Amino acid sequence: MDAPFAGRFRRGYERLLRREIGDGPDHVAIIQDGNRRYARKQGEDAPEGHREGANTSEQVLNWCEEFNIKELTLYTFSTENFNRPAEENEPLFDMIASKLYEFADNDRIHDREVCIRAIGEIDRLPERVRDAISYAESQTAGYDGFRLNVALAYGGRNELLRAARDVATAVDEGELDTDEITPEAIEERLYRQPVRDVDLIIRTGGDERTSNFLPWHANGNEAAVYFCAPYWPEFSKIDFLRGIRTYEAREESWQRTKIDRAVALVGAVGRLELDEATALASRLREKLPQAGRRRVADELEADEAAFESTAEDAPPEPAD
């Protein structure tokens, strides 16, 4: 395929994908996998792959703005990454610190009111990275136009374990009653910063696993997951749009299941007691999309018709 035709095909496919998606997710979380493999493929060392990957991260920020996504979490450095050789990690730490300073001083970040936050075991990072985190967070602390979470020294299992230990300590010291251990009590002990429920996880690089990423906010929200083959530096807008399309397909399927259950529940209750079915339908209609409200109303109408038919066919009450 020659380059001009390939470009036209890509632009046409992008337009097609745009037409296929609607509102899209609020929070996208990305596992940026494949930087080192990309560098090897190019005959370069790992740091070059990480630099190319950082450029992709900047592009994704632009795409999030374009599609009105409210929060982005980038899995930049995991707790397992500490096991890599120092000659690979030290240049990566330098680049992370440099990018955080660059983002914090970027006019566009301030124009868009991007709030930058780091999540993870920040105290395990080198001092220069911790200083860059403090600078980026302080420079953007008052913003709420968009939320950028950078997962550094992050491991989902470790986060849950630390939260459980904090809760146990609070109970042991009398600061928390056992009946006060709620999802909110756990959540406020996670991630250093509050995180919105995750709607879509994207993983690049070909591996089909979520690698212990945001388990509380992704699994609890039944987040959609999109795995794609390109290495992170090769990740394109088309790949991003495909991820959003995957989210919307899962959301549509989930909504259909929710509507089916609501209709079945109204039908089951209606066969027992019409007044209870009417009250239940009223509550369900408040929580369902328009199509679901119509189906619940139709089911209730059918129950009412069946009830009236039964009443008409019933033998008359005996006279006194």
N, C-alpha and C positions, 0 to 999 in steps of 0.2 A: 504494500500500500504506500503510494508516494506521500510525501509530507503534506502538501496542500490538501489533498483529499482526506488524509488522516485528521488534519486539523478541523476540516468541515464536518467530518463524521463525529468527532469528539464534541464539538459545539452543538451539533444536532442532538446527540444523545443526552447531553446535559439539559437541553431544553425539554426533551421528552421526560427525563427524570423529574424535573421541576414540576411539570404538569401532573405527575403521578403522586406528588406528596402534598400534604395539607399543612396543618399548623406545626407539625414536628414536635420534637421533645423539648423539655425545659433544661434538662441537665444531661450532658454527654460526657462520658468518661472514656479516656483512650489509653490503651496499653501500647506504648510506642516501641514496638519490637522490630528488630532487624537492622539497627544502625551498624553493628559490627559486621554482619554478613554483607550488607550493602558495601561497606568499605572494602572488604576482601574481594568482592566481585569487581570493584573498580581498581583493584591493585593498590589500595591505600591502607594506612593504619587505622585502627579503631577511632582515634580522635577525629579524623576527617569525617567518618560516618556520623558521629555525634554532632559535628558542626552542621552537616547537611540536614540532619534531623531537626536541629533547632530552627532552621529556615522553614521547614514544613510546619512546625508548631506555630510560627508567626502567621502563616497562611491560614491555618485552621481558625485562628482568632478572627480573621477577616470573614471567613465563611460563617462562623457563629453569629457575627453581627448581621450578615446578610439574611440569615434564616431565623433571626429573632430568638436565638437560643440564649438562655439566661445564665447558664453556669457551665463551665468546662473544667474538668479535672484531668491533668496529664500525669501519668505514672512515669516519673522521670528517673527515680533511683529507688530500688527496693532494698529491704534489709539484706536480702541474699546477695545483692551486688557488692557488699563489703568483702565478699570472699574472692573477688576478682583481684588480679595483680595490681600493686600500687602504681606501676607505670601506665596502667590503663585508667585507673580511677582518678589519679591526681590531675591529669589534663581535663577530665570530665568535670571535676570539682571546680577547676578554674573557669571552664566554660559556663557552668551553671551560675556561678557567682557573677560573671561578666554579664550574662543575659538578664539576671535579676536587676542589676544596676541599670542596664540598658532599658529594660521595660519600665522601670520606675521613673526614668527621666524622659520617656518617650511622650511627646506632645499628644499623640493620638490616644495613648492610654488614658491621659488626663481628660482629653476632649470627650471620650466615651465613658468616662467615670468607671474605669475598670478597677475593681478591688482585688488585689493580689494577696493570696494567703498560701502558706506552706502547711501541709499536714504530714504527720509522721513523727518519728523519733528524732527530732531536730537536734537534740543534745548530742547525738552520736556523730554529727557532721563536723568537718573541720571548721575552725573559727572563721576563716574567710567566707565560708558559705553561710554560716550563722549570721555574720555581720551583714551580708547581702540580703538575707531574708528579712532581718530587722529593718533595713533601709527600705526595701520594696513595700513591706507591710505598713510602715509608718507613713510613707509618701502617698499611699492609696487608701488609708484607713477609713476616710470619710465617704468613700464612694459606694454607690449601690446600683450603678447602671448595668454592670456585668460582673460576674464573679469568676476569677481564675484561680483554681486550686492547683498548686504544684506539689505532687506527692513525692516527698524526699525522705530517704531512710524509712520507707513505708512498708508495712506488712499488715494485712487485714487481721490475721489471726493474733498477732501481737497486740494490735489495738484492742481487740475484744478481750484478750487476757488481761491487759492493763486495766481496762474498765471494770472487769469482774473483780480484780484485786482492790481497786479503789472503792467499789461498792462494799466488799467484805470488810475493808478497814473502817468505812463509815458506819457500818452496822456494829462492828466490834467496839467502836469508840462512842457509840450512842448517838451519833449524828443522824442516823437513818434507821427507821423502823423497817422490819422485813416487809410489812404490807405497803411500804412506800417505794419498794423496788419496782419501778415501772419502766416501760420503754423509754420514757423521757429521762428517767434517772440514769439509765445506761447511756443514752445518746449524748447527754451533756458532758460525759466523761470521755468522749471519743474525739480523736482527730485534731486536738488543739483548738479547732475552729468549727462552728456549725456548718454542716453540709446538707444541701437539699437532696431529697431522694433521687436516686439515679434512674433515668428513663432508658438510656442506651449505653451499652459498653461496646466499644470498637477495639479490636485487636488486629494489628498488622503483622506481617511476617510469616503467615501461614500456619502458626500453631493454633489449635482450637482448644484453648483453656483460658480461664479468667485469672489464674495465678494469684488467688488470695486478694483480689482487688475490691475494696469497698464492700465487703460482704454484708454489713448491716444495712446500708442504704440501697444496695443493688438487689440482693436476694429478697429482702423484705418488701421491695417494691415490684418484684417479678420483672426486673429490667430485661429489655430485649438485648440480644448479643449478636454482633455482626463480626465474623472472622473474615479477613481478606488476605490474599497472597502477597501483595506488594510490601517490600520493606518500608519502614517508616519514611525514609527520605524520598521514596517514590510515591507515597500516598497522594492521591489526586482528589480534585473536587468531585469527580465522578464517583470515586470510592466513598467519599463522605456522603454524597446523595444516596448511594445505595444503602449505606448504613441507616440513614433516616427512613428510607423506604422500608427497610426491615423492621424498624421500630413501629412504623404506622401499620404494617401488616399484622404484627403481634398485637398492637393496641386494638385493631379492628376485630381480631379473633377473640381477644379477651372481652371486648364489649359484647360480642355476640353471645359468648358463654354467660356473661353476667345477665344479659337480657333473657336468655333461655331459662336460666335458673329463676329469675324473677317471675316470668310467666308461669312456669311450672309451680312455683310456690303459691301464687295467687290462685291458680287452678285447684291445687290441692286443698287450700284453706276454703275456697269457695264451695267445694263439694261438702264441706262440713258446716260452715256458717257464713252466710252472705255478708252480714254486718262486719265480721272480722276481716273478710276478704276485701271489702270496700276500704276499711281503715288501712290495711296493709298496702293496698294498691296506691293509696294516697301518699303513703310514706315512700314507697319505691319510686313513684314518678318524680319525686324531687331529686333523686340521685341518678337517674338514667338519662341518656341522650334522647333526642326527639324520637328517633325510631323505636327506642325501647319503651318510651312512654305510650306511644301508639299501640304497641303490641300488648302491653299490660292493660290498657283501656279496652282493647278488643276482647281480651280474655275475661275481664270483669263483666263486660257486656254479655258475653256468652253465658257466664255463670248466672247473671240476673235473668236472662231469658230462660235458662234451664230451671231456675227456681220458680219463675212465674208459671212455666208449663207444668211443673210438678204440683204447684198449688191448685191450678185449674183442674187437674186430673184427680185430685184427692177427693175421696167421698165426703159428703157434707157432714158437718158435726151433728150428732144426734140432738134432737130437741129435748128440752127439759121436761 
